[in-house]
Each structure stands twice: as structure tokens, then as C-alpha cells.
Amino acid sequence: MASAAARAPKSSPKPKKPKHSLYSNALDEAEGLDFELAQDVEGIDDEIALLRLKIKSLLETDPENVRLIMQATNALARLIEARYKINADQKKALKNAIGSVLKDLAIPLGIKYLP
């Protein structure tokens, strides 16, 4: 004969309570759910990948917007520096590499390159 514990229905895990923060009241419901998901993410790899996609999109759709492209690539360099905790020499090499890539893309597209 089965014990009372074995006959009792298995309970499903309780849903997590929403996290409240300083920003909770400023967000609508959808943003609040996205914010909760974002709080569970560790690291900045997703942000690096997203910024790379945005830079690619900028180069395809608005290649003349050199100022925004440079701001985005500088932000990318800072994210990579933070991600990998690179030193000053590595940082300079990274900036030079990003500049070279931009120059190699910009010149064939007829965009004036600004160092």
C-alpha cells in the first residue's frame, strides 16, 4: 500500500518573485520582465556581440555616419578592454586594429576615413 506522501500530488516549483530595484517603478510590464532577465545575465559577451552587429548594420545602412561608427567602435574597444582586462599596450593595438578594419571597409565604400 502506498504511503500518504507517495499519493500526494507533486508540487511544481513556486514561481520566482519579481525582483524590485531602484528602476522597477520606471519600467512598464514588458520592460520589467526584460529587466529581470537581464539581471540574471553575467558578463558582457552579449553586449559585445550586439554592438558588433550594430556596427555592421551602421556600415551597411549609414556608412557616411562616421561619427556614430567611431563612437560605437570606441565603445566596443572599451567593452573588450573590460571583458579581457587588457593592458595599455594591448589597448593601443586593439584600437589600431579596429581603425585598420574601419579604414579597410571605409575606403572601398568611398567613405572619407577619419583617424
C-alpha positions as CSV (number, residue, x, y, z in Angstrom):
1,M,0.0,0.0,0.0
2,A,1.4,3.5,-0.9
3,S,2.1,5.9,1.8
4,A,0.3,9.2,2.0
5,A,3.4,11.0,0.8
6,A,3.6,8.9,-2.3
7,R,-0.1,9.5,-3.1
8,A,0.2,13.3,-2.7
9,P,0.5,15.2,-6.0
10,K,3.9,16.5,-6.7
11,S,4.0,20.3,-6.4
12,S,5.6,22.3,-9.1
13,P,8.3,24.8,-8.1
14,K,7.0,28.1,-7.0
15,P,7.5,30.9,-9.5
16,K,10.2,33.4,-8.6
17,K,9.1,36.6,-7.1
18,P,9.8,39.6,-9.2
19,K,13.0,41.4,-8.2
20,H,12.4,45.0,-7.2
21,S,15.0,47.6,-7.7
22,L,15.5,51.3,-7.9
23,Y,14.3,51.2,-11.5
24,S,11.2,49.0,-11.1
25,N,8.7,51.8,-10.9
26,A,10.2,53.5,-14.1
27,L,9.6,50.4,-16.3
28,D,6.4,49.2,-17.9
29,E,5.5,45.5,-17.6
30,A,7.4,44.3,-20.6
31,E,10.5,46.3,-19.7
32,G,10.2,44.9,-16.2
33,L,10.3,41.3,-17.5
34,D,13.2,42.1,-19.7
35,F,15.0,43.8,-16.8
36,E,14.5,40.7,-14.7
37,L,16.0,38.5,-17.4
38,A,18.9,41.0,-17.8
39,Q,19.7,40.8,-14.1
40,D,20.4,37.0,-14.4
41,V,23.0,37.6,-17.2
42,E,26.6,37.6,-16.1
43,G,29.4,39.1,-18.2
44,I,29.3,41.4,-21.2
45,D,29.7,38.9,-24.1
46,D,26.2,39.5,-25.3
47,E,26.7,43.3,-25.3
48,I,29.9,42.9,-27.3
49,A,28.2,40.7,-29.8
50,L,25.2,43.1,-30.0
51,L,27.5,46.1,-30.5
52,R,29.4,44.3,-33.3
53,L,26.1,43.6,-35.1
54,K,25.0,47.3,-34.7
55,I,28.4,48.4,-36.1
56,K,27.9,46.1,-39.1
57,S,24.4,47.4,-39.6
58,L,25.6,51.0,-39.4
59,L,28.3,50.3,-42.0
60,E,25.6,48.8,-44.3
61,T,22.8,51.3,-43.8
62,D,24.5,54.6,-42.9
63,P,28.2,54.3,-43.9
64,E,28.6,58.1,-44.0
65,N,27.8,58.5,-40.3
66,V,31.5,58.2,-39.4
67,R,31.0,60.0,-36.0
68,L,28.4,57.3,-34.8
69,I,30.5,54.5,-36.2
70,M,33.6,55.8,-34.4
71,Q,31.6,56.2,-31.2
72,A,30.3,52.6,-31.5
73,T,33.8,51.2,-32.2
74,N,35.3,53.1,-29.3
75,A,32.5,51.7,-27.1
76,L,33.3,48.2,-28.4
77,A,37.0,48.7,-27.6
78,R,36.1,49.7,-24.0
79,L,33.8,46.7,-23.6
80,I,36.5,44.4,-24.9
81,E,39.1,46.0,-22.6
82,A,36.8,45.4,-19.7
83,R,36.0,41.9,-20.7
84,Y,39.5,40.8,-21.1
85,K,41.1,43.3,-18.7
86,I,43.8,44.2,-21.3
87,N,46.8,46.4,-20.5
88,A,47.7,49.7,-22.2
89,D,49.8,48.2,-25.0
90,Q,47.1,45.7,-25.8
91,K,44.5,48.5,-25.7
92,K,46.6,50.5,-28.3
93,A,46.9,47.5,-30.5
94,L,43.2,46.9,-30.3
95,K,42.4,50.5,-31.3
96,N,44.8,50.3,-34.2
97,A,43.3,47.0,-35.3
98,I,39.7,48.4,-35.2
99,G,40.9,51.6,-37.0
100,S,42.5,49.4,-39.7
101,V,39.3,47.4,-40.2
102,L,37.3,50.6,-40.5
103,K,39.8,52.1,-42.9
104,D,39.8,48.9,-45.0
105,L,36.0,49.0,-45.1
106,A,35.5,52.7,-45.5
107,I,37.9,53.4,-48.3
108,P,36.4,50.8,-50.7
109,L,33.0,52.2,-49.9
110,G,34.1,55.7,-50.8
111,I,33.8,56.9,-47.2
112,K,36.3,59.5,-46.0
113,Y,38.2,57.9,-43.2
114,L,38.7,60.0,-40.0
115,P,41.5,58.6,-37.8
